[in-house]
Structure formats: structure tokens, C-alpha cells
Amino acid sequence: MTRTTTRLTGLTAALLTGALVLTGCADDTDAAGHGSMMNGSSSSAGPSAAQGEFNDADVAFAREMIGHHRQAIAMAELAEGRTAEPRVLDLAARIRAAQGPEIETMSGWLQEWGADGSHMDDGMGGMGHGEGGMMSPDDMHALMSAAGPEFDRLFLSGMIVHHQGAVEMAAELSANGRNAEALALAGSIRDSQNAEIAEMEQLLTELGG
């Protein structure tokens, strides 16, 4: 064997050895990476993943409550210019302020869950008139046409029934839902709207409704 051949043979062996070492490192890296992803999946199945769990009841609640809130806001927006009663105006403003952000929150959930409410073009969230205390078109027309004490009476009586429907929807989710954030919002809606129901009933009585 010549010296040149010997050098080539040694170089080839070195290259092969290096390739094997690199392959082994790559395999180890892949294995380590795979193990890291598996650990990440395992850890993500902990509290954060549990908070993100949802079921059909959560989706239905978000869709329907969005439509429900939209109508409540539409009702509240009618107060300006139709009544001079400060307590009714204040209540209407609070309803808009509370329910607008809740609509955004629930819309975000639906997007995250792959169940966005793009089909809800009528703003009803798939709910029929009368369901969940929803106002009918005739009811809304009467409210739009009213002014002064008559508006106050129709607004308060209609919003009481509307709120009662929301409380029932929240109670249903509390019994059947899974998502932690949705359950927390349902509890908040139940408490706040029960308080507003009591407030509106008292106000309606004081205004002679």
C-alpha cells in the first residue's frame, strides 16, 4: 500500500467516524427535543390546560349570552332622549358598560374554541324571541315608540324579564359547563343581574309601574 493510499484510507475513516458521532448527537438531540415536547405537553395538561377545557354547554352559553347581551345594550341605548328619569338613565349606562366588555370576552372564547359566532348576524345568538326573556320585535318597537313615564315602565318591566332570563342561562351553565372562565362569568352575571332585578323592581314600584 502506498503512502498516499494510506493517507486516503485514514481520512475516509476519520470522516466516517465524524459522521457517526454527528448522527449520534443528532439522534440524542432529537430524543431530547422529543422528550422536552412530551414534558411540555405533560405540563400543559396541568392547570392552564384545565382552565382551557370546554364543552358544548360552554359554547352554547357564550353564543346565546352574546345575543342576549346585544339586545340588552340595544334596549339600554334607547333610554337616552326618551326619559329624563336619572335612575333609569344611570341603570341603562351601567348595563351598557358591563355587558359590552362581556360580549368581547365571550367572542374571544368562541374564537379560541374554534366556534366563533360569525353566523349570529341577527344579533340573537341563535335564540328565539321570548327565549331567555328576549324581547320580541313588537316589544322593541313599543319601547322605541315610548317616552317619559311610559318608556320607564316598559324599559324596567322588559329588562326585569330579560335579566331573569340571563340568570336562568347562567344557572344552567353552572350545572352543565366545564370551562373555568365561563363558569366564573356565569356566576358574576347571576349575582350582578339578580341585584339589578331587585333594583328595577323597587324603582318600578316607586315610579308607579
Contacts in CASP RR format, 6 or more apart in sequence:
PFRMAT RR
TARGET T0000
AUTHOR 0000-0000-0000
METHOD contacts of the structure
MODEL  1
MTRTTTRLTGLTAALLTGALVLTGCADDTDAAGHGSMMNGSSSSAGPSAA
QGEFNDADVAFAREMIGHHRQAIAMAELAEGRTAEPRVLDLAARIRAAQG
PEIETMSGWLQEWGADGSHMDDGMGGMGHGEGGMMSPDDMHALMSAAGPE
FDRLFLSGMIVHHQGAVEMAAELSANGRNAEALALAGSIRDSQNAEIAEM
EQLLTELGG
1 9 0 8 1.000
50 180 0 8 1.000
51 179 0 8 1.000
51 180 0 8 1.000
51 181 0 8 1.000
52 179 0 8 1.000
52 180 0 8 1.000
52 181 0 8 1.000
53 178 0 8 1.000
53 179 0 8 1.000
53 180 0 8 1.000
54 109 0 8 1.000
54 113 0 8 1.000
54 177 0 8 1.000
54 178 0 8 1.000
54 179 0 8 1.000
54 182 0 8 1.000
55 176 0 8 1.000
55 177 0 8 1.000
55 178 0 8 1.000
55 179 0 8 1.000
57 172 0 8 1.000
57 173 0 8 1.000
57 176 0 8 1.000
57 177 0 8 1.000
57 178 0 8 1.000
58 109 0 8 1.000
58 113 0 8 1.000
58 173 0 8 1.000
58 177 0 8 1.000
58 178 0 8 1.000
58 179 0 8 1.000
58 182 0 8 1.000
59 110 0 8 1.000
59 113 0 8 1.000
59 115 0 8 1.000
61 169 0 8 1.000
61 170 0 8 1.000
61 172 0 8 1.000
61 173 0 8 1.000
61 177 0 8 1.000
61 182 0 8 1.000
61 186 0 8 1.000
62 106 0 8 1.000
62 107 0 8 1.000
62 109 0 8 1.000
62 110 0 8 1.000
62 115 0 8 1.000
62 182 0 8 1.000
63 110 0 8 1.000
63 115 0 8 1.000
63 117 0 8 1.000
63 120 0 8 1.000
63 125 0 8 1.000
63 126 0 8 1.000
64 125 0 8 1.000
64 126 0 8 1.000
64 127 0 8 1.000
64 169 0 8 1.000
65 102 0 8 1.000
65 106 0 8 1.000
65 166 0 8 1.000
65 169 0 8 1.000
65 189 0 8 1.000
66 103 0 8 1.000
66 106 0 8 1.000
66 107 0 8 1.000
66 110 0 8 1.000
66 117 0 8 1.000
66 120 0 8 1.000
66 123 0 8 1.000
66 125 0 8 1.000
67 103 0 8 1.000
67 120 0 8 1.000
67 123 0 8 1.000
67 124 0 8 1.000
67 125 0 8 1.000
67 126 0 8 1.000
67 127 0 8 1.000
68 125 0 8 1.000
68 127 0 8 1.000
68 132 0 8 1.000
68 134 0 8 1.000
68 162 0 8 1.000
68 165 0 8 1.000
68 166 0 8 1.000
68 169 0 8 1.000
69 99 0 8 1.000
69 100 0 8 1.000
69 102 0 8 1.000
69 103 0 8 1.000
70 103 0 8 1.000
70 123 0 8 1.000
70 124 0 8 1.000
70 125 0 8 1.000
71 123 0 8 1.000
71 124 0 8 1.000
71 134 0 8 1.000
71 135 0 8 1.000
71 140 0 8 1.000
71 162 0 8 1.000
72 95 0 8 1.000
72 99 0 8 1.000
72 159 0 8 1.000
72 162 0 8 1.000
72 163 0 8 1.000
72 166 0 8 1.000
73 95 0 8 1.000
73 96 0 8 1.000
73 99 0 8 1.000
73 100 0 8 1.000
73 103 0 8 1.000
74 140 0 8 1.000
75 92 0 8 1.000
75 95 0 8 1.000
75 135 0 8 1.000
75 140 0 8 1.000
75 143 0 8 1.000
75 155 0 8 1.000
75 158 0 8 1.000
75 159 0 8 1.000
75 162 0 8 1.000
76 91 0 8 1.000
76 92 0 8 1.000
76 93 0 8 1.000
76 95 0 8 1.000
76 96 0 8 1.000
77 92 0 8 1.000
77 96 0 8 1.000
78 143 0 8 1.000
78 144 0 8 1.000
78 151 0 8 1.000
78 155 0 8 1.000
79 88 0 8 1.000
79 89 0 8 1.000
79 92 0 8 1.000
79 151 0 8 1.000
79 155 0 8 1.000
80 89 0 8 1.000
80 92 0 8 1.000
81 147 0 8 1.000
82 146 0 8 1.000
82 147 0 8 1.000
82 148 0 8 1.000
82 151 0 8 1.000
83 89 0 8 1.000
83 147 0 8 1.000
83 148 0 8 1.000
83 151 0 8 1.000
83 152 0 8 1.000
83 155 0 8 1.000
84 148 0 8 1.000
85 148 0 8 1.000
85 149 0 8 1.000
85 152 0 8 1.000
85 207 0 8 1.000
87 203 0 8 1.000
88 151 0 8 1.000
88 152 0 8 1.000
88 155 0 8 1.000
88 156 0 8 1.000
88 203 0 8 1.000
91 159 0 8 1.000
91 196 0 8 1.000
91 199 0 8 1.000
91 200 0 8 1.000
91 203 0 8 1.000
92 155 0 8 1.000
94 196 0 8 1.000
95 159 0 8 1.000
95 196 0 8 1.000
98 192 0 8 1.000
102 185 0 8 1.000
102 189 0 8 1.000
105 185 0 8 1.000
106 182 0 8 1.000
106 185 0 8 1.000
107 116 0 8 1.000
107 117 0 8 1.000
108 116 0 8 1.000
109 179 0 8 1.000
109 181 0 8 1.000
109 182 0 8 1.000
110 116 0 8 1.000
110 117 0 8 1.000
117 125 0 8 1.000
120 126 0 8 1.000
124 134 0 8 1.000
127 134 0 8 1.000
128 134 0 8 1.000
129 135 0 8 1.000
129 136 0 8 1.000
129 137 0 8 1.000
130 136 0 8 1.000
132 162 0 8 1.000
132 164 0 8 1.000
132 165 0 8 1.000
132 166 0 8 1.000
132 168 0 8 1.000
132 169 0 8 1.000
133 161 0 8 1.000
133 162 0 8 1.000
133 164 0 8 1.000
133 165 0 8 1.000
134 162 0 8 1.000
135 143 0 8 1.000
135 158 0 8 1.000
135 162 0 8 1.000
139 154 0 8 1.000
139 158 0 8 1.000
142 154 0 8 1.000
143 151 0 8 1.000
143 154 0 8 1.000
143 155 0 8 1.000
143 158 0 8 1.000
146 154 0 8 1.000
146 155 0 8 1.000
149 207 0 8 1.000
152 207 0 8 1.000
153 204 0 8 1.000
153 207 0 8 1.000
153 208 0 8 1.000
153 209 0 8 1.000
156 200 0 8 1.000
156 203 0 8 1.000
156 204 0 8 1.000
156 207 0 8 1.000
156 209 0 8 1.000
157 204 0 8 1.000
157 209 0 8 1.000
159 196 0 8 1.000
159 200 0 8 1.000
160 197 0 8 1.000
160 200 0 8 1.000
160 201 0 8 1.000
160 204 0 8 1.000
163 193 0 8 1.000
163 194 0 8 1.000
163 196 0 8 1.000
163 197 0 8 1.000
163 200 0 8 1.000
164 197 0 8 1.000
166 189 0 8 1.000
166 193 0 8 1.000
167 189 0 8 1.000
167 190 0 8 1.000
167 193 0 8 1.000
167 194 0 8 1.000
167 197 0 8 1.000
169 186 0 8 1.000
169 189 0 8 1.000
170 186 0 8 1.000
170 187 0 8 1.000
170 189 0 8 1.000
170 190 0 8 1.000
170 193 0 8 1.000
171 186 0 8 1.000
171 190 0 8 1.000
173 182 0 8 1.000
173 183 0 8 1.000
173 186 0 8 1.000
174 183 0 8 1.000
174 186 0 8 1.000
174 187 0 8 1.000
174 190 0 8 1.000
177 183 0 8 1.000
END
